[in-house]
Each structure stands twice: as structure tokens, then as C-alpha cells.
């Protein structure tokens, strides 16, 4: 019997050839009760072969249903859609996985897609399947792998192109299974995002998570009404991601954080309950900012109705001096930076949702000084050493071309 954290799930779909699963990390077959169930003899044969077979309703994990297929959104009339910043719109489940893990760190997180992307011609490429694996796994979750009908039929007929796509998918799953320890690393963060992520607060709070990640802002998710000092240690700013004003206890957390030198960011609904402080002469366009103790309290001037603008304003209020990393020439790439215990190691995941090699060379810059950096890519036999050069307060690393995923390990 496998522990729940070591299960690598795959949806039981017909036809299913157990021989194809041999040598792959998939060890858990998930049955969808809404579909025609497999015969009891087939289930017993799978269990005898060593598979864990479960109903999705009984999964020993937090299952995120109706998730999006990770990609650059091709919904625009003349190509990829983009937001006011000009960046292409990226569909990702990374923030969903991180939020689920923050809410309950004791259970694995499994991602289930709501369907195939409407604009994608089938069959999906092997790289698209590998990206679906990587999008969940890089953020600490696992995709319940589901194959489109054309790929399933092609595998049943031993079609070479279908087998190639399958091998690309399983190679990605094997890579992250080999590096399962990466999921235990803690997010690198300058910002703490505090919210109950529910009710009237859900939309703006989750959009903050999505859009701040798109801006490469490192954040830590803090859920519930009780946030400890350990939760906010090392942070430069706290954001109350909500429409409604905070409770007295939460407000006390934010004022204490500012008093000790931090930046506390509150919604417009909190304007009547925050202490008056000393109003700064140079206010931000989107916030009334006041000194409090050794730090500052910033209250939004208007309700956060536009998530794009709200995320931009929060980032600008923090200033780019608080960024842990910069990524150059990477319009369709998201990053997720984590650190090991003690801070002597770090890891930066890079996910390229366009599935195309960037036209210009990509450079990663980090603030901390590391003595060694090495690059992992899917399909490589091992890590490659990266060159580093110090530029002012940044340590820059030019990256070789990659079309879908890369990870940079850093050692102090």
C-alpha cells in the first residue's frame, strides 16, 4: 500500500493497457463515478499488478476540480490574448495548488482539468501534456493525468506518434517523481497575502494570487483569522486581499506589522478603522499611505474592482526593490521560487506556457549571492552548470534555450 503522498494518479479511461504503465511512475488509477466503471475483474487485476485503485470521491487528497488546461490563452482575435500590461494571458493552476496546500498542508493536492482547451486542435502534443504535468508538480501538486480520445486510440493501435507523446508525458511525470523533495521547499516571499479566500473576498483574493505570480512577485499565502508571528517572519509587506474590512484581530496584526517596520496594505473598506498616523507627502496614486511606528499603512483609495490594476498598484507600492528575482525576455514564462531550510539552497521553476523557445535569450537575475547554479530541463540526462555574473545588487544567469520547463538549483 502506498502512502497518499507518494501516489501518482492517472484517470482510468478505456482502453487502458497496463503494459503501457510499466516502468512509469503512475501507481494510482482513479475511477470517475460519473463514467462507466471498469469491470470488477479489471479492478482486481490492477490491484494484483500493484496499482492503488480508488474512486475520485474517495481520493486521499484535496482534489481541485474543473481546473484549466495550462497554456497561453489563444482567445484573442489575432493571436494570444493579453492584459493591459501587454503580457500574454496565461492559464495556470499553480496558484490554485499553492492555495490548497496553504489551507491544508497535511493532504496532497490533485488537479483535475475541466476539459481540453477549446482552441487546441487534437491530438494534443506531447509537450502540452508534459506542461500539464509540470504546471501542477512545480507548485507541489499532481495532475490526475487524463488522455484525449485520439491519443488513447492511437496508443491502443501502437501508433508511433501517439507512443512518442506518451513517452514525453511519462518522462515529465518521472522527472518530478524523482525530484519529489522539491515540493517541501518554502516559497521565497517578500509579501504575505492574508485572506479567508471565501465569499465576497474570494474573487479579488484569488485574482491577486494569479496576477501577482504573473508579475513575478514572491508571496506567502496566509489563510484564516489566526496568523502567527512565525508566518510573517522575513516578510516586507502584508496584503489583506479582501473586499470587506478586516476583523479587529486581523487589523491588530497589520498595525503591529507596520509598527515594527513593515508595509501593511489594506482595502478601501478599512479606511474608517485604521489609525490616523502621519500622512505621507508623496502618496501613491492608488493608496493613501501613512506612517505608523517604523513602517507604513497603505489603504486603497477605491474598492478593488479591477484585479489587473490592483495587483500592479500593490507591486509598485512595494517597489521592485523587494523583488527576489527578475526574468528578462520571458513574456510567456511564469516563475515560482522556493528556498530550502536554512536558506542555503534555493530553486526557481520556470514554466514556458507558449511551448516555444523564446525569440531572445532569457536571463534570470536573483538578489542573493550564490556560489553555484545548475539547470535542469525535462529530457536532459542530468543538470548543467550555469555561469553567473554579478551586476550591482543582482546575480545574473543567462539561460540556454528551453521550450517548456526548466529549474535552476542555487547553492550558497
C-alpha positions as CSV (number, residue, x, y, z in Angstrom):
1,X,0.0,0.0,0.0
2,X,1.4,3.4,-1.0
3,X,1.2,6.4,1.3
4,X,-1.1,9.1,0.0
5,X,1.8,11.5,-0.6
6,X,3.6,9.0,-2.9
7,X,0.6,8.3,-5.1
8,X,0.9,9.4,-8.8
9,X,-2.6,9.4,-10.2
10,X,-3.9,8.6,-13.6
11,X,-7.6,8.6,-14.6
12,X,-8.9,5.1,-15.6
13,X,-10.1,5.6,-19.2
14,X,-10.9,3.0,-21.8
15,X,-9.0,1.5,-23.4
16,X,-6.3,1.1,-20.7
17,X,-3.3,-1.1,-21.3
18,X,-1.5,-2.0,-18.1
19,X,1.6,-2.7,-20.2
20,X,1.9,1.0,-21.1
21,X,2.1,1.9,-17.4
22,X,5.0,-0.5,-16.7
23,X,8.2,1.5,-16.0
24,X,6.3,4.7,-15.4
25,X,5.7,6.4,-12.0
26,X,1.9,6.0,-12.2
27,X,0.8,3.8,-9.3
28,X,-2.8,5.0,-8.7
29,X,-5.7,4.5,-11.0
30,X,-8.5,6.9,-10.4
31,X,-12.1,6.0,-11.2
32,X,-14.6,8.7,-12.1
33,X,-18.0,7.7,-10.7
34,X,-19.7,9.8,-13.4
35,X,-18.3,7.4,-16.1
36,X,-19.0,3.8,-16.8
37,X,-17.0,2.0,-14.1
38,X,-14.4,-0.7,-15.1
39,X,-15.3,-4.3,-14.6
40,X,-14.6,-5.7,-11.1
41,X,-12.3,-8.3,-12.7
42,X,-10.2,-5.4,-14.3
43,X,-10.1,-3.6,-11.0
44,X,-8.9,-6.7,-9.2
45,X,-6.3,-7.4,-11.9
46,X,-5.0,-3.8,-11.5
47,X,-4.7,-4.3,-7.7
48,X,-2.9,-7.6,-8.2
49,X,-0.5,-5.9,-10.5
50,X,0.4,-3.4,-7.8
51,X,-1.9,-0.4,-8.6
52,X,-3.8,1.5,-6.0
53,X,-7.4,1.8,-7.4
54,X,-9.7,4.5,-5.9
55,X,-12.8,6.4,-6.7
56,X,-12.1,10.1,-7.2
57,X,-14.7,10.8,-4.5
58,X,-12.6,8.8,-2.0
59,X,-9.2,10.2,-3.1
60,X,-6.8,10.7,-0.1
61,X,-6.0,14.2,-1.4
62,X,-7.5,17.6,-1.9
63,X,-8.9,17.3,-5.5
64,X,-9.2,20.6,-7.4
65,X,-11.9,20.0,-10.0
66,X,-12.6,22.0,-13.2
67,X,-9.1,23.4,-13.4
68,X,-7.9,25.0,-16.6
69,X,-5.6,23.4,-19.2
70,X,-2.2,25.3,-18.7
71,X,-1.4,27.3,-21.8
72,X,-1.1,30.7,-23.3
73,X,-4.8,31.7,-24.0
74,X,-5.4,31.8,-27.7
75,X,-8.7,33.6,-27.3
76,X,-7.5,36.8,-28.9
77,X,-8.8,37.7,-32.3
78,X,-5.3,37.9,-33.8
79,X,-3.5,35.5,-31.6
80,X,-2.8,35.2,-27.9
81,X,-4.9,37.3,-25.6
82,X,-3.2,39.7,-23.2
83,X,-4.0,42.1,-20.4
84,X,-3.4,45.8,-20.0
85,X,0.3,45.2,-19.3
86,X,0.8,43.7,-22.8
87,X,1.8,40.3,-21.3
88,X,0.0,37.3,-22.9
89,X,-2.7,35.9,-20.7
90,X,-1.5,32.6,-19.1
91,X,-3.9,29.9,-17.9
92,X,-2.2,28.1,-14.9
93,X,-3.3,26.1,-11.9
94,X,-0.2,27.0,-9.9
95,X,-1.9,29.5,-7.6
96,X,-4.8,27.0,-7.0
97,X,-2.3,24.3,-5.9
98,X,-0.5,26.7,-3.6
99,X,-3.7,27.9,-2.1
100,X,-5.0,24.4,-1.4
101,X,-1.7,23.5,0.2
102,X,-1.8,26.6,2.4
103,X,-5.3,25.7,3.5
104,X,-4.4,22.1,4.4
105,X,-0.7,21.1,4.3
106,X,-1.5,17.6,5.5
107,X,-3.0,16.4,2.2
108,X,-1.6,16.0,-1.3
109,X,-3.2,18.2,-3.9
110,X,-4.5,16.7,-7.1
111,X,-5.5,18.8,-10.1
112,X,-8.3,17.7,-12.4
113,X,-8.9,19.6,-15.6
114,X,-12.4,20.6,-16.6
115,X,-11.8,19.7,-20.2
116,X,-9.5,20.2,-23.1
117,X,-8.7,23.8,-24.3
118,X,-11.3,24.9,-26.8
119,X,-8.8,26.4,-29.2
120,X,-6.5,23.4,-29.2
121,X,-6.5,21.1,-32.2
122,X,-6.4,17.5,-31.2
123,X,-4.4,15.4,-30.7
124,X,-2.6,17.4,-28.1
125,X,1.2,17.5,-28.4
126,X,3.4,15.6,-26.0
127,X,4.8,19.0,-24.8
128,X,1.3,20.2,-24.0
129,X,0.8,17.0,-21.9
130,X,4.2,17.5,-20.2
131,X,3.4,21.1,-19.4
132,X,0.1,20.0,-17.7
133,X,2.2,17.6,-15.5
134,X,4.8,20.4,-14.8
135,X,2.3,23.1,-14.1
136,X,0.8,21.1,-11.1
137,X,4.0,19.4,-10.0
138,X,6.3,22.5,-9.9
139,X,3.8,24.1,-7.4
140,X,3.7,21.0,-5.2
141,X,0.6,19.2,-6.7
142,X,-0.1,16.4,-9.1
143,X,-2.3,16.3,-12.2
144,X,-4.7,13.4,-12.4
145,X,-3.5,12.5,-15.9
146,X,-6.3,12.2,-18.4
147,X,-5.7,11.4,-22.1
148,X,-7.8,12.7,-25.0
149,X,-9.7,10.0,-27.0
150,X,-7.4,10.4,-30.1
151,X,-4.3,9.6,-28.0
152,X,-6.0,6.7,-26.3
153,X,-7.0,5.2,-29.6
154,X,-3.5,5.8,-31.0
155,X,-1.9,4.1,-28.1
156,X,-4.2,1.1,-28.4
157,X,-3.1,0.8,-32.1
158,X,0.6,1.3,-31.2
159,X,0.7,4.4,-33.4
160,X,4.3,5.8,-33.3
161,X,3.3,9.4,-32.9
162,X,0.9,8.6,-30.0
163,X,3.6,6.5,-28.3
164,X,6.0,9.4,-28.7
165,X,3.5,11.8,-27.0
166,X,3.0,9.2,-24.2
167,X,6.8,8.9,-23.6
168,X,7.1,12.7,-23.3
169,X,4.3,12.8,-20.8
170,X,5.7,9.9,-18.7
171,X,9.2,11.4,-18.8
172,X,7.8,14.6,-17.2
173,X,6.0,12.6,-14.5
174,X,9.2,10.6,-13.9
175,X,11.2,13.8,-13.6
176,X,9.0,15.3,-10.9
177,X,8.7,12.0,-9.1
178,X,12.5,11.8,-8.9
179,X,12.5,15.4,-7.5
180,X,9.6,15.0,-5.1
181,X,11.6,16.6,-2.4
182,X,11.4,19.9,-4.2
183,X,7.8,20.3,-3.1
184,X,8.8,20.6,0.5
185,X,10.7,23.8,-0.1
186,X,9.1,27.0,1.2
187,X,8.1,29.9,-1.2
188,X,10.5,32.8,-1.4
189,X,8.4,35.8,-0.4
190,X,8.5,39.5,0.3
191,X,4.8,39.7,0.6
192,X,2.2,37.9,2.8
193,X,-1.3,37.6,1.3
194,X,-3.8,37.3,4.1
195,X,-7.5,36.4,3.3
196,X,-10.2,33.9,4.0
197,X,-10.4,33.4,0.2
198,X,-14.2,32.9,0.6
199,X,-17.5,34.6,0.0
200,X,-17.2,38.2,-1.1
201,X,-13.5,38.1,-0.7
202,X,-12.8,35.0,-2.9
203,X,-12.7,36.7,-6.4
204,X,-10.3,39.5,-5.6
205,X,-8.1,37.4,-3.3
206,X,-7.6,34.6,-5.8
207,X,-7.0,37.1,-8.6
208,X,-4.3,38.7,-6.5
209,X,-2.6,35.2,-6.3
210,X,-2.9,34.7,-10.0
211,X,-1.8,38.2,-11.1
212,X,1.0,38.7,-8.6
213,X,2.6,35.5,-9.7
214,X,2.4,36.7,-13.3
215,X,4.3,39.8,-12.1
216,X,7.0,37.5,-10.6
217,X,6.1,38.8,-7.1
218,X,7.2,36.3,-4.4
219,X,4.4,35.8,-1.9
220,X,3.3,33.6,1.0
221,X,-0.4,32.6,1.4
222,X,-1.8,33.1,4.9
223,X,-5.3,31.8,5.4
224,X,-7.8,32.2,8.2
225,X,-8.2,34.7,11.0
226,X,-5.2,33.5,13.1
227,X,-1.8,34.3,11.7
228,X,1.2,33.7,13.9
229,X,4.5,35.7,14.1
230,X,6.3,32.7,12.5
231,X,4.0,33.1,9.5
232,X,5.1,36.7,8.8
233,X,8.8,36.4,9.8
234,X,11.0,37.6,6.9
235,X,8.2,39.5,5.1
236,X,8.5,43.1,4.0
237,X,4.8,43.6,3.3
238,X,1.4,42.2,4.3
239,X,-1.7,42.5,2.0
240,X,-5.2,42.0,3.2
241,X,-6.7,40.6,0.0
242,X,-10.4,41.2,0.6
243,X,-13.3,43.5,-0.2
244,X,-14.6,43.5,3.4
245,X,-12.8,45.3,6.2
246,X,-10.6,43.1,8.5
247,X,-11.7,42.0,11.9
248,X,-10.3,43.7,15.0
249,X,-7.8,40.8,15.5
250,X,-6.6,41.0,11.8
251,X,-6.3,44.8,11.9
252,X,-4.2,44.4,15.1
253,X,-1.9,42.1,13.2
254,X,-1.5,44.6,10.4
255,X,-0.9,47.6,12.6
256,X,1.6,45.7,14.7
257,X,3.4,44.6,11.5
258,X,3.6,48.3,10.3
259,X,4.7,49.5,13.8
260,X,7.7,47.1,13.6
261,X,8.8,48.4,10.2
262,X,6.7,46.6,7.6
263,X,4.3,47.8,4.9
264,X,0.6,46.9,5.6
265,X,-1.8,47.1,2.7
266,X,-5.5,47.3,3.3
267,X,-8.6,47.6,1.2
268,X,-10.7,50.8,0.9
269,X,-13.3,49.3,3.2
270,X,-10.8,49.6,6.1
271,X,-10.3,53.4,5.7
272,X,-12.6,54.3,8.7
273,X,-11.0,51.9,11.2
274,X,-7.2,52.3,10.7
275,X,-5.2,54.6,13.0
276,X,-4.7,58.1,11.6
277,X,-0.9,58.1,11.7
278,X,1.1,60.6,9.8
279,X,0.0,61.1,6.2
280,X,2.9,61.0,3.7
281,X,3.6,64.0,1.5
282,X,4.0,61.8,-1.6
283,X,1.0,59.5,-1.8
284,X,0.7,56.6,-4.2
285,X,-1.9,57.1,-6.9
286,X,-3.9,54.1,-5.7
287,X,-3.4,54.4,-1.9
288,X,-3.5,56.7,1.0
289,X,-0.2,56.0,2.8
290,X,0.5,56.9,6.3
291,X,3.5,56.4,8.6
292,X,2.9,54.1,11.6
293,X,5.7,53.3,14.0
294,X,8.7,52.4,12.0
295,X,6.6,51.3,9.0
296,X,3.7,52.3,6.8
297,X,0.0,51.6,6.4
298,X,-1.5,51.9,2.9
299,X,-5.2,52.0,2.4
300,X,-6.7,51.7,-1.1
301,X,-8.5,54.8,-2.3
302,X,-11.1,52.8,-4.1
303,X,-12.6,49.3,-4.0
304,X,-10.5,46.8,-5.9
305,X,-12.8,46.2,-8.9
306,X,-10.1,45.8,-11.4
307,X,-7.7,43.0,-10.4
308,X,-5.1,44.0,-13.0
309,X,-4.8,47.5,-11.6
310,X,-4.9,46.3,-8.0
311,X,-2.1,43.8,-8.5
312,X,0.0,46.4,-10.3
313,X,-0.6,49.0,-7.7
314,X,0.4,46.6,-4.9
315,X,3.6,45.7,-6.7
316,X,4.5,49.3,-7.4
317,X,3.7,50.3,-3.7
318,X,6.1,47.5,-2.5
319,X,8.6,48.7,-5.2
320,X,10.8,46.4,-7.3
321,X,13.5,46.8,-4.7
322,X,11.6,44.0,-2.9
323,X,11.7,41.6,-5.8
324,X,13.6,38.4,-5.2
325,X,14.2,37.8,-8.9
326,X,13.9,39.3,-12.3
327,X,13.4,37.4,-15.6
328,X,14.3,39.1,-18.8
329,X,12.9,38.4,-22.3
330,X,10.3,36.0,-20.9
331,X,6.8,37.3,-21.7
332,X,5.2,33.8,-21.6
333,X,7.1,32.4,-18.7
334,X,6.0,32.2,-15.1
335,X,8.4,31.6,-12.2
336,X,8.0,30.0,-8.8
337,X,10.9,30.5,-6.4
338,X,11.4,28.4,-3.3
339,X,14.1,28.0,-0.6
340,X,15.3,25.1,1.5
341,X,15.6,25.1,5.2
342,X,18.3,27.4,6.5
343,X,18.3,29.4,3.3
344,X,21.5,27.7,1.9
345,X,19.7,26.3,-1.2
346,X,17.1,27.8,-3.5
347,X,15.1,26.6,-6.5
348,X,13.5,28.6,-9.3
349,X,10.9,26.8,-11.5
350,X,10.4,28.4,-15.0
351,X,7.3,27.3,-16.9
352,X,7.0,28.4,-20.6
353,X,3.3,28.3,-21.4
354,X,3.9,29.2,-25.1
355,X,5.7,25.9,-25.7
356,X,8.0,27.8,-28.0
357,X,11.7,28.7,-27.5
358,X,11.8,32.4,-26.7
359,X,13.0,34.6,-29.6
360,X,15.6,36.3,-27.4
361,X,17.9,34.7,-24.8
362,X,16.3,34.6,-21.3
363,X,18.3,35.8,-18.3
364,X,17.5,35.1,-14.7
365,X,18.6,37.6,-12.1
366,X,18.4,36.9,-8.3
367,X,19.3,39.1,-5.4
368,X,21.1,36.6,-3.2
369,X,24.7,35.8,-3.8
370,X,25.1,32.1,-4.6
371,X,28.3,30.2,-5.4
372,X,26.8,27.6,-7.7
373,X,23.9,27.3,-10.1
374,X,22.8,24.4,-12.1
375,X,20.0,23.9,-14.7
376,X,17.6,21.0,-15.0
377,X,15.4,20.6,-18.1
378,X,13.0,17.8,-19.0
379,X,14.6,15.1,-21.0
380,X,18.2,16.0,-20.0
381,X,20.4,13.3,-18.6
382,X,21.4,15.5,-15.6
383,X,21.9,19.1,-14.5
384,X,24.1,21.5,-16.4
385,X,26.3,24.1,-14.7
386,X,25.2,27.7,-15.2
387,X,27.5,30.7,-15.5
388,X,26.9,33.6,-13.1
389,X,27.9,37.3,-13.2
390,X,27.4,40.0,-10.5
391,X,25.7,43.1,-11.7
392,X,25.2,45.7,-9.0
393,X,22.9,44.0,-6.4
394,X,21.9,41.2,-8.8
395,X,23.4,37.9,-9.7
396,X,22.6,37.2,-13.4
397,X,22.5,33.9,-15.1
398,X,22.0,33.7,-18.9
399,X,19.9,30.6,-19.7
400,X,20.2,28.2,-22.6
401,X,17.1,27.9,-24.9
402,X,14.2,25.9,-23.5
403,X,10.7,25.5,-24.8
404,X,8.6,24.3,-21.9
405,X,10.2,23.9,-18.4
406,X,13.4,24.5,-16.6
407,X,14.5,24.5,-13.0
408,X,17.5,26.3,-11.6
409,X,19.0,25.0,-8.4
410,X,21.1,27.5,-6.4
411,X,23.6,26.8,-3.7
412,X,25.1,29.4,-1.2
